[in-house]
Amino acid sequence: MAVTEDGEVAGSVSGGCVEGAVVSEALDVLATGDRRMVSFGYSDDEAFSVGLTCGGTVHLFVEPLDW
């Protein structure tokens, strides 16, 4: 996933369930320049209750890209 400083997004991470949170993290990283590891996850029971087919955890390294 790539996020611009004005919030434009190309690509995805999970197909929808954590995209908003990832964009927020990316915008903060762009503003501060601080790289970070972030994790998002749902148990199988939590995932099913919000309409996902399974749970799990995704770990992302978010960093600014200087073209």
C-alpha positions in Angstrom: 0.0 0.0 0.0 1.2 3.5 -0.8 -0.2 6.6 0.8 0.5 10.2 -0.2 0.8 13.1 2.2 -2.6 14.3 1.0 -4.2 10.9 1.8 -4.4 9.3 -1.7 -4.1 5.6 -1.5 -2.9 3.0 -4.0 -3.2 -0.7 -3.2 -4.4 -2.4 0.0 -3.2 -4.5 2.9 -6.1 -6.6 3.9 -8.9 -5.9 1.4 -10.7 -3.6 3.8 -10.7 -4.5 7.5 -7.6 -2.5 8.6 -7.2 -0.1 5.7 -8.3 3.1 7.6 -6.0 2.4 10.5 -3.1 1.8 8.2 -3.7 5.0 6.3 -3.7 6.9 9.7 -0.4 5.3 10.6 1.1 6.1 7.2 0.0 9.8 7.4 1.6 10.1 10.9 4.8 8.5 9.6 4.8 10.9 6.7 4.3 13.9 9.1 7.0 12.8 11.6 9.4 10.8 9.5 9.5 8.1 12.2 9.4 4.5 10.9 7.5 2.0 12.9 6.2 -1.5 13.1 2.4 -1.8 13.7 0.2 -4.8 14.2 -3.5 -5.3 13.7 -5.5 -8.5 14.5 -8.7 -10.2 15.3 -9.4 -13.5 16.9 -11.5 -16.0 14.9 -14.5 -15.2 17.0 -14.1 -11.4 16.7 -13.5 -11.7 13.0 -16.7 -13.7 12.4 -18.8 -11.2 14.4 -17.8 -8.4 12.1 -18.3 -10.4 8.9 -14.8 -11.6 8.2 -14.2 -15.3 7.4 -11.2 -15.7 9.7 -9.0 -13.9 12.2 -5.3 -13.4 12.3 -2.7 -10.8 12.8 -0.9 -8.6 10.2 2.4 -6.9 11.1 3.4 -4.0 8.9 6.5 -1.9 8.7 5.5 1.6 7.8 8.1 4.0 6.5 8.3 7.1 4.3 9.5 6.6 0.8 11.8 9.3 -0.7 11.6 9.1 -4.5 
